[in-house]
Each structure stands twice: as C-alpha cells, then as structure tokens.
C-alpha cells in the first residue's frame, strides 16, 4: 500500500510541475502582451502629438474605438 501512495504522490508532483510550467508560460505571455500594449499606446500618443503639431488640433477627426 505504501508504494501505491508514493506513486500517487509522484503523479501529483508531476501534475503540479506541469501546471507550474504552464503558469510560467502564461506569466511570460501576459508580460509580453502588456509590453506590446504599452508600446502601442506610446506610439499612438506620439502619433497624436505629431498630428497636433503638424496640423493643429482642429484637424483631428474622432475615430471609433
């Protein structure tokens, strides 16, 4: 009976290691998406400022978003 418990414990350890690996992958993906979102916002902000400087704020047309 002791060997069966050890096998179940080992299987649970393997499952936890798999879940932790997936969690790390998800954390990395979230970090990458957050970075991409921030870079996109930064580029959009710079574009808006460039348009304001080049054309004046009166020429900006609201966009759907």
ABEGO torsion letter per residue (X at the ends): XAAAAAAAAAAAAAAAAAAAAAAAAAAAAAAAAAAAAAAAAAAAAAAAAAAAAAAEAAABBBBBX
